Amino acid sequence: MDRILAGQMNKVIAIDLGITMRTVEVHRARIFEKMGVCSAVELAQLLAAHRAAE
């Protein structure tokens, strides 16, 4: 999730972690589903709102 929020592309994340790009895509989709968002921008906004509420 940190790499998504940092704006890294799936290909870069896959290379850095030594996994396939498809694996990154699956993980990204699951993160979005669990967090109830449709994009990295929405994810960032959700986390910013959560941190502000703490």
C-alpha positions in Angstrom: 0.0 0.0 0.0 2.9 2.4 0.8 4.3 1.9 -2.7 0.9 2.6 -4.3 0.5 5.7 -2.2 4.0 6.8 -3.3 2.8 6.6 -6.9 4.9 3.7 -8.0 3.8 1.9 -11.1 2.9 -1.8 -10.9 5.9 -2.7 -13.1 8.3 -0.9 -10.7 6.8 -2.5 -7.6 7.1 -5.9 -9.2 10.7 -5.4 -10.1 11.6 -4.0 -6.6 9.8 -6.9 -4.9 10.9 -9.6 -7.3 7.4 -10.7 -8.2 5.3 -10.7 -11.3 3.4 -7.6 -12.4 0.2 -9.7 -12.3 0.8 -10.5 -8.6 1.1 -6.7 -7.9 -2.2 -6.1 -9.8 -4.0 -8.7 -7.8 -2.7 -7.3 -4.5 -3.6 -3.7 -5.6 -7.1 -4.9 -6.5 -7.6 -6.6 -3.1 -6.3 -3.5 -1.2 -8.8 -1.3 -3.1 -11.6 -3.8 -2.5 -10.9 -4.1 1.2 -10.6 -0.3 1.6 -13.7 0.4 -0.4 -12.0 2.6 -3.0 -11.6 2.6 -6.8 -8.3 4.4 -7.2 -5.0 5.3 -5.6 -6.2 8.9 -5.2 -9.3 7.7 -3.2 -7.0 5.5 -1.1 -4.8 8.5 -0.3 -7.8 10.7 0.6 -9.2 7.9 2.8 -6.0 7.5 4.7 -5.5 11.2 5.1 -9.0 11.6 6.6 -8.3 8.7 8.9 -5.0 10.2 10.1 -6.6 13.6 10.6 -9.3 12.0 12.8 -6.7 10.4 15.1 
